[in-house]
Amino acid sequence: MNQETKSCQNCKKDFTIESEDFSFYEKIKVPPPTFCPWCRFIRRFAWRNERALYKRNCDLCKKSIVSVYSTDTQFPVFCNPCWYSDNWDASSYALDYDFSRTFFEQFYELQNKVPRSSVWHRNAVNSDYSNQVGESRNVYLSVSVVLNCENIFYSKSVDSSANIFDSLHIKNCENCYENIEGDKNYGSEYLFMSRNCLNSYFMIDCVNCSDCFMSSNLRNKQYYFRNQSYSKDAYQEIIHNLNLGSRRARKVLIEEFNELKKNAVYRFANVVMIYNSTGHNLLNTKNCKKCFDVYNSEDIKYSYRTLFSKDSMDYCYGLNAELMYEYTSGANHTFNVRFGSAANDNISDAEYMNNCMNCKNIFGCISLRDKEYAILNKVYSKEKYEELRKNIIDQMNNMPYIDKKGRIYKYGEFFPIELSPHAYNETLAQEFEPLTKEEALARGYSWRDTKDRNFDISIEAENIPDDIDSVDEEILKEILGCAHEGSCAHQCTTAFRITQGELQFYKKHSIPLPDKCPNCRYYERFAQLPLPKLYHRSCMCEISKHGHEAKCPNEFETPYAPERLEKVYCEQCYNKEVY
């Protein structure tokens, strides 16, 4: 089928469905979307709460737990040991399908009955205060940490790494602090889009460097300071005199680093070993189009944070999966899953599922485990399941759900945002498309007002010790005030504490205590990255020695919006400038 232009029923803007998209929809037997790619992206993320954590009791064992669900949820919330236990069965909450009501009404009824796990964990050890953790241990106030990580603090999207603090989108790293978009870095701090770097600080787009400081676009260098070469002794003397253990000294360096970012050269996209792929932060991809933070994958489109996967579209946060569509959060060893979220492991041939595990051939199920041929958590024979599934899909098309703002949800649409168990401002959607309370309510989304926090702060932000050498273990007893004092839009906690492992790391690496809470630090890192969108732009190079007269004529798709300050080059000009 040829490409087709449609009007998004959410934002009313035109979007294009390519011929290859129609081929995929035909393969998995779903209708083409009625929402544009960006609105589909935001809709999925409105079902993913990462950072809003609540204290409550497990509704089974009654122990105090930390959960992504507040105490006012209608459904029970279990701690992870209880949720994984054999002390309950999600099929006991099953509903018979009622053809006089829409599918989404009945799914919402089931949602308000079935227990949910307090946070998303899979083989996570000593990570009670973190969410979206798989096969890792000792993870604290971090999100999306997978593939055998250990000792991860205040970070997000970390894979196969150890001893990581305050970092974002990194893999195969160790002993790093404030790294963003890094791979195979060791013992380094404030690295941005750099890889294979050792004992380096304040670096932008550097590769295979060691003992370098405040530099950009370096390749295979050692003992560089501000992009200038020094002898080993001279370099070490400069670094020694910087007093990196002082927060005041570091703030001056951070200001210089921010200026360096404006003058560095940026490749049109951060991509390594790609074939026929477009997007940003891609590694070892083939035929991945309009993808972001994807690696070791092929034949993927409109996807975000997808690892070791293939043949999928509109798929976010998963690994080792195939034939995924309109899915978010936690896929692992999953196959042919459509319109779902938070699969724990081993889900196949499933539609409209949430928080399920080891299931196949399920439709509209929640928290189900080790079941087959189930609809609304009720198990049927294979023949009855197939007949009922077909009749439900027909009914969804003939009797669609219509949300508060008139958006129509037939078979083939992801869950409506208004049915999400999380308020819009609690979810990842708010990070990528921030709304005011009034804007969210006007769109029919829910909102959760922040409750007053009355922490008994013992040290205000301005009085936090400046130099790490002056700090001892007495600091572990203190409640520190955040410099933002709750005045920002960062889910500021207004106060925070220092943990034992954190203090040991700061002492070992001569890092001063922070003066902002973990949430505020995260949002400052997040703001440095471009949004997962592509813009058609021209190369900004005007250097004639790069083989062109005046301005380079090359054009490309890039995540760097025209109003951003980065100096963005095409592949040819970038290579001539950097290598």
Secondary structure, 3 states (H helix, E strand, C coil): CCCEEEECCCCCCEEEECHHHHHHHHHHCCCCCCCCHHHHHHHHHCCCECCCCEEEECCCCCCEEEECCCCCCCCCEECHHHHHCCCCCHHHHCCCCCCCCCHHHHHHHHHCCCCEECCCEEEEECCCCCEEEEEEEEEECCEEEECCCEEEECCEEEECCEEEECCEEEECCEEEEEEEEEECCECCEEEECCECCECCEEEECCECCEEEEEEECCECCEEEECCEECCHHHHHHHHHCCCCCEHHHHHHHHHHHHHHHHHCEEECCCEEEEECCCEEEEEEEEEEECEEEEEEEEEEECCEEEECCEEEEEEEEEEEEEEEEEEEEEEEEEEEEEEEECCCEEEEEEEEEECCEEEEEEECCECCECCEEEECCEECCHHHHHHHHHHHHHHHHHCCEECCCCCEECCCCCCCHHHCCCCHHHECHHHHCCCCHHHHHHCCCCCCCCCCCCCCCCECHHHCCCEHHHCCHHHHHCCEECCCCCCCCCCCCCEECCCHHHHHHHHHHCCCCCCCCHHHHHHHHHCCCCCCCCEEEECCCCCHHHCCCCCCCCEEEECCCCCCCCEEECHHHHHHHHC
